[in-house]
Amino acid sequence: MSNAHAVTSVMARLQRDLQGVYDLVPGPDVRRFLITDRRQASQLSPLPADLQEALLVHEQGEQLDISLFVDAQLLSQLASGRVDGGNLDAWLQALEGVSHFELLVQRAQADQPVSQLELELQAEVDKFVWLQHRLTEQQQVVPPALLLRWLFDQPQLRETLDAEQRWRYRRASQLARQYCERLDAAVGPRAHLNRLRRFYRLSGARKLRAAAQH
């Protein structure tokens, strides 16, 4: 298997992981929409130099065009298929892109809107849920409290973000932490999954309230 094929297969696995957790009907394969060349992606939308992942969306009437940019250098860090301290950030950025893609597609197919804040909130929750599951698969037991600190206590924001974007990322992180820190209160794996699936299917203000009140 070539390295390029290996890393795109990783993206497909991330998509299957999310679909499995949330019991989603499989939709378009994320690999068909993946762009790894920065110059090509920049032709669709200007990209800040420090941006390594972005969902590029162009809406015109009823037509919705989507591309997912994930920088080739970032993807190359995932070739081993394992999560470690050296590639954790790369995994989380790739997962964020897949999370945004999957939620946007699900909503578009249901003819439902989705806000940027909701996309960011769901992606932050997905990071916690997916990382906990993947580390367990790798037989690495990490206390949930430590995962919460890794993911939410010291968010690293890109310097090129404007004030509105900074607020949105911080708010999404805050809400996701409030939601995730109580997930382990679910009784048994089935209750845990059911709770996640109900949350995923909430939309707009209902999802924001559910995270804040969880």
N, C-alpha and C positions, 0 to 999 in steps of 0.2 A: 504494500500500500504506500503510495507516494505521500510525502509530508503534506502537500496541499490537500489531498483527499482526506487525510487523517484529520486535519483541523476543521474542514467543512463537515465531516462526520460528527465531530464534537458538537458543532452547532445544532445538528439534527438531533443529537442525543439530548441536549439541553431542552430543545422544544418538546421532545417526547417526555422528558422528566416532568415538565410543567403540565403537559396534557394529562399525564397520569395522576399527578397530585390532585388536580382540579376536575378530573373526569370530563375532559373536554372532547368534543367530537373533532378528530383531526381535520385541519384545514390545509391551506397551501403550505408546501414545504418551504421553510425559511431559507434554505440554500438557494432557491430560485431567485430570491430577492437580495442576496448577499453581495455587497461590493467591498472589496478589500483594498482597492487602489485609491489612494487619497485624491489623485488628480481626477480620476473618473467621477468620484463622489462630489468633488468641488464643482464640477460642471453642472450638477443638479442643484447644489446649494452651497454657499460659501461656508467653509469650515475653519474655525479657529485652529491655530497651529497646535494647541495643546489638547485638542479633542480627538479621542481615539475610537469613539463609538457614537453613532447618532442614527435615529430613525428619521429618514427623509420622507416627508409627506407632501404631496401636491394634490389639492382638491379643486376640481373644476366641475361645477354642476353636480351630477350624480357619479362622475368619474373620480375614483380615488387611486392615485399612483403612489406606491410605497417602495422604498428601497431601504435596506439596513446596511449602514456602513460600519464595519469593524476593521480597524487597521490591521494590515497583514502582519506587522511585527508583533502586535498584541496577540493575534491568533496563534502565531508560532510558539508562544509560551505554553499553549495548551496541548501540544502534540503528544506529550507523555500520557495524557488522559487522567493524571492524578493531580490532586490539589495539594500544594505545599506552601510554605511560607514565602517562597520566591515567586510564585505565580498566582497567589490568592487574588490580588487586585485584578489581574487579567481575567481570571475566571468570573469575577463579580461584574466586570464591565461587559463581558460577553453575555452573561446571563441577563443583565439589565436590558441589553438590546433585544434579546429574544423575548423577554417579558413584555416589553413595549410592543413589539411586533405582534405577539400572540393576542394580547388584550385588544389592540386596535382592530385586528382582523375579526376577532370574535364579535366585537361591537358593530363593526361595519356589516358583517353578515346578518346580524340581527336588526340592522337599521337603527342602532342606538348610538347616542353621542358618548364621548369620553373626554374628560378634561386633562390638561397636562398635569395638574396636581394629582389626579387619580392615577394616571399612568405611573408617576413617580412613587406614589404611595404603594401601589401594588408591586412595583419592582423591588422596593425595599423589603416588603414582606416576603417576596419570592426569594430574595437573597438569603434571608434567615432560614426559611423552610428548606430550601435546596441545600445550603451549606451544611445544615444539621444532618440531613439525610446522606449527603455524599461522604462526610467524615465518618459517619457510622458505617457506611459501606466499606470504607478504607480501614475499618477497625481502629479508628481514632476517636476516643471518647473525650469530648470537650464540653464542659458544663455550659448549659444555656446562658448563664449569667456572663460567662466569658465571651460567648458569641455576641451577645448584646453589646458588650463594651467594644469589641472589635468593629462591629458594623455601625453602631449608632452614636457612641459617645464622643468620637472625634472625627466627624465627617470632613474629608478633604475636598474642598471646593476649588474648582478651576478659577484662576485669577481673571479670566476673560468673561466670567459671568457678570451680568448686570444685576442691579439691586432686586428686581422682580424675580429673576431666576434664582438668586441666592435665597430669597424668602421662600420660594416654592420648594427648593431642595431641603432646606432646613425644616420646613413645616412637614413635608412628607416623611423625613427621617424621624421627627418627633412623634408623629402619629403612628408610624410603623413600630417604633419602640414600645409605645403604649400598648399596641395590639400584641406584639410578639412576646412581651415579658409575661403575659398571662396565658399563652398558648398551652403551656405544660399543665395547666389546671384541668385540661380535658381528661376525662376518665377513659383510658384505653385508646388504642390506635384508631378504631373506627370513629369514636366521638371526635378525636383530633382531626381526622380527615373531613368529617361532616362539617365541622366548624369552619375549616379553611374553605371548603367548597361553597358554603353559604355566603361567606364574606366575599369571595371572588365574584359571585353573581350579583351582589349589591352594586348599585351604580350611583354616581354623583354624590349628592349631599348625604344620602343614606350610608354610603361606605365611609365617608369622612366622620359622620356621627358615630358609626359603629366602632371605628378605631379609637376615637376619643373617649368613648364611654366603656370600652371593653374592660 
